[in-house]
Amino acid sequence: MANIFDYMNWRDLPLKQVEFNEIDNLILARLSYFPFDGYLKEGEKITVKEAYQRYQEQGTTGRILQQEDIDLYPVLANSTRFGNMILTGYSNKIDPIQEKQFSAITIEMEDDTIYVAYRGTDNTIVGWKEDLNMSFSELVPAQTDAVAYLENVAKQYQNKKIRVGGHSKGGNLAVYASAFANSEVQKRIINVYNNDGPGFCDKVINSESYQTILNKVHTYIPQTSIIGRLLNHQEETTILKSTRNRDYAT
């Protein structure tokens, strides 16, 4: 079965030539897991290619969470489609007291839009605790941070349309942030991508805020998924066939 590397070989074309699609979304959601700690400074803007060069030269204080990312990083960096995308707004917070693990990054794209990518669980104990809390709590700290992050980014890019996405817990954060951001931000959102992320409790699902953003939400769940089927989903969901079992963090 084809994978991201096959896609890159087949369609390494600029966004101005071939418009953004759901596979691009998946790649940018995966990009949020890359270990930018130590070489991407707060408030700085660098291309994916420049980030990879720094990673090679300086190393990182972060961790590679999935082994194939070591191979994917240079492919993206040297590609026509992704290499010149601009990374900025990197945030990575772990708070044992609040039981919060939150990370996000913003990507500027040549089609004059931005993609806000939320990271899923990073294999820390704090991250797994927050996942457990998410299963029975109406609100977890990372969701609050996700809303604040999206609204802050929107202020910085007042004239740009916004795409929001993430994988697993990051997908949940993407939907939550889009639903509970202020109405002006919501109007600028093109699409919200939930890649194998859990749903929400009834109170969130039935809220006016969630219902307002619902028609922009796209959820993709592998056929063998467990995490993506947790809690309640009301949006249209696409079930994806896969030849691999899920073997990475939420």
Secondary structure, DSSP 8 states (H G I E B T S, - for coil): ---HHHHHHH----TTTS---HHHHHHHHHHTTS--TTTS-TT--EEHHHHHHHHHHH--SS---STTHHHHHHHHHT-TTTTT-EEEEEEEEEETTTTEEEEEEEEE-TTSEEEEEE----S-HHHHHHHHHHTT-S--HHHHHHHHHHHHHHHHTTTSEEEEEEETHHHHHHHHHHHHS-HHHHHHEEEEEEES---B-HHHHTSHHHHHHGGGEEEEEETT-SGGGSSB--S-EEEE--SS---S--
